[in-house]
Amino acid sequence: MTKISAVTYGCSLNHSDTEAMLSHLKKAGHEIIEEPDNADLVLINSCTVKNLAEKKLFKAIKEFEAKGKKVIIAGCVAQAHQEYLSSRLQEYSVIGTRQINNVAEIVDSTLKGRTIHAIDMDCEKRICIPIIRKNPYVGIVPIAEGCLGNCTYCKTRFARGTIKSYEPEAIIQRIKTDIASGCKEIWLTAQDCGAYGAEIGTNLPELLNKVLEIYGDFKVRLGMANPNHIHKFLPEMIRIYKKHATEKGKLFAFIHLPVQSGSDEILKKMRRQYNTKQFKEIIIALRKEVPHITISTDIIVGFPGETEEQFKETLKLVEESDFDVINVSRFWARPGTEAAMMPNQIHGQVSKIRSEELNKIKNKKSKGRNQRWKEWEGTIIIDEKGTTGGWVGRNYAYKPVAVKGNYKLGQEAKVKIKGIHTHYLEGTEKEET
């Protein structure tokens, strides 16, 4: 029996793919273990969004090989960089983003000394296949793969292709199965949840309405959705959040809307399909109608040709929008993208200074938003172990709450917020009265 472990980089969809592949491998008779150092074979599920994630992949390959492990590469890097198959990944078996159902056969061939490159983009049926969860209380449910965008800086489209939405009935059945097996949180995930259903005659609000009617004790976290799609059905989304994103409701009061830049000129260069006016309309409406909502965004600094004035437009948007969470990235030219070939590439030192300035504002804004939760009392779901001991739970707005005590994953706990930090809240167990 071969001992197999997995290492996953990137988004929640990658984590969902890993869970599905491990289930296939367990069914095929392999032993699935947590610690890669004790494995015979390590499956690395890769991400191509940033240079850093790609560097982590090749560093991990070397480290595991030095320890005598067989290595198989899955995920976006090989799919998006097929030139690697004749160079950096030539010696390794590769599993493409739409070949995960074939993982057991690929592993068996690899163990017998044959190298397999399976990267065909056939649309497999994968929504209801069994999985092995990293967290038994979190069900990561893919609702679609690929996107409708064509951003000039992104390589994920090369890896995942155009939008392929899964049928609502299959998604509902998968969620019911996850709830029946004990999941307390359901994460709906895709490259762009906002684009869901575009090619099958439905949309995200219609899916959410069906999901939130499912019987059970659980909460749904909606994954990243691009602003151009949310803007199209903003009234429907607000109705859903007002009805369901409450402490007793089934939807986390959380939304991830990546703005990327506060400059309309830069957004055009990025080919983002919306402008800052439309984005602000979404934020203003959400803050007015769902004031407790947690809003997360992504921003890229140092995009080719970004002037100091355009960067200041981004700073202004951040000051005005009052985000809870901002993921700041310095632009890195991804090989093969249009942005990598654009003139006026920004020097790394300039983008570093801009990211540091933006991070200062980000931290101030995040802590300011967290201050609103001081002395709040309510229920959290314990969903991870703390990095320095204790536990981390989420309240109904998906705010992370650090607590100490005798808890376990999946447990609901009543807490009172006593400490406010930049990126999390600190809670104490609420005494019953």
Secondary structure, DSSP 8 states (H G I E B T S, - for coil): --EEEEEE-SSHHHHHHHHHHHHHHHHTT-EE-S-GGG-SEEEEEE--SSHHHHHHHHHHHHHHHHTT-EEEEEEHHHHH-GGGGGTTTTTSEEE-TT-GGGHHHHHHHHHTT---EE--------TTS----SSTTEEEEE-EESBS---TT--HHHHH-B-EE--HHHHHHHHHHHHHTT-SEEEEE-S-GGGTTTTTT--HHHHHHHHTTS-SS-EEEE----HHHHHHTHHHHHHHHHHHSSSSSSB-SEEE---B-S-HHHHHHHT-S--HHHHHHHHHHHHHH-TT-EEEEEEEES-TT--HHHHHHHHHHHHHH--SEEEEEE----TTSTGGG-SS---HHHHHHHHHHHHHHHHHHHHHHHHTTTT-EEEEEEEEE-TTSSEEEE-TT--EEEE-SS--TT-EEEEEEEEE-SS-EEEEE----
